[in-house]
Amino acid sequence: QVQLVESGGGSVQAGGSLRLSCTASVVSVYTYSTYQMAWFRQAPGKEREGVATISTAGSTTYADSVKGRFTISQDNAKMILYLQMNSLKPEDTAMYYCAAVPAEVAYANLLLRQELYNYWGQGTQVTVSS
C-alpha cells in the first residue's frame, strides 16, 4: 500500500519556476525503491496526461511538451519524488498528480499512461499566468 501527498503547487508568471514534491508513505525505504514513479497533470476539460516518469534505476521519460523544461527526480532515502518545472507556460496550468506502480508491471510502452498506475495522490494546483 502506498499513500502519496503532493505539495509545492501555486501561481507563477510565465517563464517562472516551481518545484513539486510528492511524499510517499510506505512500509520501508526498500519498498519505495521498488516502485515506478510518475507525474501526471489534468487541465480543466482535458484528459489526464503523463508528464514524466522515473524508474527504480533512475531512468527518466518525459512528455514531448515538457522536455528540456521539466526534470523528475527522487530522494529514495526520504521517499520523496520531485518535479522541477522551469520556463513555465500558461499551457502548463493544471492539477498535478503523482502516481506509483510496482516496477515489475511497469511496461515500457505504458509508462506515461494513467491506466498503468494504481496509486495516486490528491493533486496540487499549478497556475501559470501570461
C-alpha contacts under 8 A as a table, 3 or more apart, distances in Angstrom:
res1	aa1	res2	aa2	distance
1	Q	26	V	6.53
1	Q	27	V	7.97
2	V	24	A	6.63
2	V	25	S	5.79
2	V	26	V	5.19
2	V	100	A	7.81
2	V	119	Y	6.43
3	Q	24	A	5.63
3	Q	25	S	5.00
3	Q	26	V	6.81
3	Q	119	Y	7.21
3	Q	120	W	7.49
3	Q	121	G	7.03
4	L	22	C	6.28
4	L	23	T	5.72
4	L	24	A	4.67
4	L	25	S	6.44
4	L	98	C	7.07
4	L	99	A	7.48
4	L	119	Y	7.54
4	L	120	W	6.27
4	L	121	G	4.59
4	L	122	Q	7.67
5	V	22	C	5.33
5	V	23	T	5.26
5	V	24	A	6.60
5	V	98	C	7.93
5	V	121	G	5.27
5	V	122	Q	6.62
5	V	123	G	7.53
6	E	20	L	7.06
6	E	21	S	5.56
6	E	22	C	4.24
6	E	23	T	6.45
6	E	97	Y	6.97
6	E	98	C	6.84
6	E	121	G	6.37
6	E	122	Q	7.00
6	E	123	G	5.82
6	E	124	T	5.89
7	S	20	L	5.82
7	S	21	S	5.25
7	S	22	C	6.35
7	S	123	G	7.92
7	S	124	T	5.93
8	G	18	L	7.18
8	G	19	R	6.01
8	G	20	L	4.52
8	G	21	S	6.03
8	G	124	T	7.12
9	G	18	L	7.15
9	G	19	R	7.58
9	G	20	L	6.17
9	G	124	T	5.24
9	G	125	Q	5.17
9	G	126	V	4.99
10	G	18	L	7.86
10	G	124	T	7.98
10	G	125	Q	6.17
10	G	126	V	5.06
10	G	127	T	6.19
11	S	126	V	6.02
11	S	127	T	4.65
11	S	128	V	5.86
11	S	129	S	7.51
12	V	16	G	6.08
12	V	17	S	7.33
12	V	18	L	7.82
12	V	126	V	7.96
12	V	127	T	6.35
12	V	128	V	5.04
12	V	129	S	6.36
13	Q	16	G	5.64
13	Q	88	L	7.65
13	Q	128	V	5.33
13	Q	129	S	4.78
13	Q	130	S	6.03
14	A	87	S	6.93
14	A	88	L	5.30
14	A	89	K	5.01
14	A	90	P	6.25
14	A	128	V	5.74
14	A	129	S	5.68
14	A	130	S	5.24
15	G	86	N	7.05
15	G	87	S	4.18
15	G	88	L	4.90
15	G	89	K	6.44
16	G	86	N	6.18
16	G	87	S	5.51
16	G	88	L	5.51
17	S	84	Q	7.50
17	S	85	M	5.40
17	S	86	N	4.41
17	S	87	S	6.24
17	S	88	L	6.18
18	L	84	Q	6.19
18	L	85	M	5.25
18	L	86	N	6.76
19	R	82	Y	6.81
19	R	83	L	5.56
19	R	84	Q	4.41
19	R	85	M	5.92
20	L	82	Y	5.51
20	L	83	L	4.98
20	L	84	Q	6.43
20	L	85	M	7.88
21	S	80	I	6.55
21	S	81	L	5.64
21	S	82	Y	4.57
21	S	83	L	6.54
22	C	80	I	5.45
22	C	81	L	4.90
22	C	82	Y	6.29
22	C	98	C	6.41
23	T	79	M	6.15
23	T	80	I	4.57
23	T	81	L	6.51
24	A	32	Y	7.60
24	A	79	M	5.55
24	A	80	I	6.14
24	A	81	L	7.90
25	S	79	M	7.60
26	V	29	V	7.44
26	V	31	T	6.74
26	V	32	Y	6.32
27	V	31	T	6.54
27	V	32	Y	7.95
28	S	31	T	5.15
28	S	32	Y	6.47
29	V	32	Y	5.11
29	V	33	S	6.32
29	V	76	N	6.63
29	V	77	A	6.11
29	V	78	K	7.67
29	V	79	M	6.59
30	Y	33	S	5.11
30	Y	34	T	6.74
31	T	34	T	5.37
31	T	35	Y	7.33
32	Y	35	Y	5.74
32	Y	76	N	7.04
32	Y	79	M	6.43
33	S	56	T	5.93
33	S	76	N	6.28
34	T	56	T	6.06
34	T	102	P	6.16
34	T	103	A	5.76
35	Y	55	S	7.40
35	Y	56	T	6.37
35	Y	100	A	6.09
35	Y	101	V	5.44
35	Y	102	P	4.44
35	Y	103	A	4.85
36	Q	53	T	7.30
36	Q	54	I	6.13
36	Q	55	S	4.91
36	Q	56	T	6.02
36	Q	100	A	5.63
36	Q	101	V	5.34
36	Q	102	P	6.00
36	Q	103	A	4.99
36	Q	106	A	6.57
37	M	53	T	5.68
37	M	54	I	5.48
37	M	55	S	6.63
37	M	81	L	7.54
37	M	98	C	7.28
37	M	99	A	5.79
37	M	100	A	4.62
37	M	101	V	6.76
38	A	50	G	7.57
38	A	51	V	7.51
38	A	52	A	5.62
38	A	53	T	3.99
38	A	54	I	6.23
38	A	98	C	5.61
38	A	99	A	5.17
38	A	100	A	6.36
38	A	112	L	7.67
39	W	50	G	6.33
39	W	51	V	5.48
39	W	52	A	5.34
39	W	53	T	6.27
39	W	83	L	7.55
39	W	96	Y	6.88
39	W	97	Y	5.64
39	W	98	C	4.48
39	W	99	A	6.22
40	F	48	R	6.58
40	F	49	E	5.48
40	F	50	G	4.37
40	F	51	V	5.07
40	F	52	A	7.12
40	F	96	Y	5.71
40	F	97	Y	5.09
40	F	98	C	6.18
40	F	99	A	7.46
40	F	112	L	7.97
40	F	114	Q	7.77
41	R	48	R	5.53
41	R	49	E	5.51
41	R	50	G	6.58
41	R	51	V	6.75
41	R	94	A	5.81
41	R	95	M	5.39
41	R	96	Y	4.27
41	R	97	Y	5.88
42	Q	46	K	6.29
42	Q	47	E	6.04
42	Q	48	R	4.35
42	Q	49	E	6.32
42	Q	94	A	5.19
42	Q	95	M	5.26
42	Q	96	Y	6.58
43	A	46	K	5.38
43	A	47	E	7.34
43	A	48	R	7.40
43	A	93	T	6.53
43	A	94	A	4.23
43	A	95	M	6.30
44	P	94	A	7.17
48	R	114	Q	7.28
49	E	112	L	7.33
49	E	113	R	7.22
49	E	114	Q	7.20
50	G	53	T	7.90
50	G	62	Y	7.99
50	G	63	A	6.64
50	G	112	L	4.45
50	G	113	R	6.09
50	G	114	Q	6.87
51	V	62	Y	5.82
51	V	63	A	5.14
51	V	66	V	7.01
51	V	112	L	6.96
52	A	60	T	7.08
52	A	61	T	5.53
52	A	62	Y	4.35
52	A	63	A	6.22
52	A	71	T	7.86
52	A	72	I	6.40
52	A	112	L	6.95
53	T	60	T	5.59
53	T	61	T	5.31
53	T	62	Y	6.64
53	T	72	I	6.90
53	T	111	L	6.79
53	T	112	L	6.90
54	I	57	A	7.91
54	I	58	G	5.67
54	I	59	S	5.46
54	I	60	T	4.47
54	I	61	T	6.62
54	I	72	I	6.87
54	I	73	S	7.12
55	S	58	G	5.02
55	S	59	S	5.12
55	S	60	T	6.52
55	S	103	A	7.37
56	T	59	S	7.41
56	T	103	A	7.04
58	G	73	S	7.84
60	T	72	I	7.22
61	T	111	L	7.88
62	Y	66	V	6.65
62	Y	67	K	5.88
63	A	66	V	5.70
63	A	67	K	6.37
63	A	112	L	7.70
64	D	67	K	5.34
66	V	69	R	5.43
66	V	70	F	5.60
67	K	70	F	6.23
68	G	71	T	7.80
69	R	85	M	6.13
69	R	86	N	5.12
69	R	87	S	6.07
69	R	88	L	7.69
70	F	83	L	6.70
70	F	84	Q	5.48
70	F	85	M	4.49
70	F	86	N	6.04
71	T	82	Y	8.00
71	T	83	L	5.65
71	T	84	Q	5.05
71	T	85	M	6.63
72	I	81	L	7.50
72	I	82	Y	5.68
72	I	83	L	4.63
72	I	84	Q	6.44
73	S	81	L	6.03
73	S	82	Y	5.20
73	S	83	L	6.57
74	Q	79	M	7.31
74	Q	80	I	5.63
74	Q	81	L	4.28
74	Q	82	Y	5.66
75	D	78	K	5.47
75	D	79	M	5.76
75	D	80	I	5.33
75	D	81	L	6.51
76	N	79	M	4.65
76	N	80	I	6.56
85	M	88	L	6.59
88	L	92	D	6.48
88	L	128	V	6.78
89	K	92	D	5.38
89	K	93	T	7.60
89	K	128	V	6.14
89	K	129	S	7.69
89	K	130	S	7.54
90	P	93	T	5.65
90	P	127	T	7.34
90	P	128	V	4.65
90	P	129	S	5.53
90	P	130	S	6.04
91	E	128	V	7.54
92	D	126	V	7.56
92	D	127	T	7.45
92	D	128	V	6.68
93	T	125	Q	7.83
93	T	126	V	5.38
93	T	127	T	4.56
93	T	128	V	5.42
94	A	125	Q	6.09
94	A	126	V	5.52
94	A	127	T	6.60
95	M	123	G	5.88
95	M	124	T	5.52
95	M	125	Q	4.38
95	M	126	V	6.07
96	Y	123	G	5.20
96	Y	124	T	5.26
96	Y	125	Q	6.09
96	Y	126	V	6.98
97	Y	120	W	6.88
97	Y	121	G	5.80
97	Y	122	Q	6.63
97	Y	123	G	4.41
97	Y	124	T	6.64
98	C	120	W	5.97
98	C	121	G	5.62
98	C	123	G	7.17
99	A	117	Y	6.14
99	A	118	N	7.35
99	A	119	Y	5.41
99	A	120	W	4.54
99	A	121	G	6.51
100	A	117	Y	5.59
100	A	118	N	6.45
100	A	119	Y	5.10
100	A	120	W	6.70
101	V	105	V	7.25
101	V	106	A	6.68
101	V	116	L	7.11
101	V	117	Y	4.94
101	V	118	N	5.76
101	V	119	Y	6.51
102	P	105	V	5.94
102	P	106	A	6.66
103	A	106	A	4.96
104	E	107	Y	7.92
106	A	110	L	7.15
106	A	111	L	6.46
106	A	116	L	6.99
107	Y	110	L	5.51
107	Y	111	L	6.45
107	Y	116	L	7.98
108	A	111	L	5.56
110	L	113	R	5.06
110	L	116	L	6.22
111	L	116	L	6.97
113	R	116	L	5.83
113	R	117	Y	7.75
114	Q	117	Y	5.70
115	E	118	N	7.61
117	Y	120	W	7.56
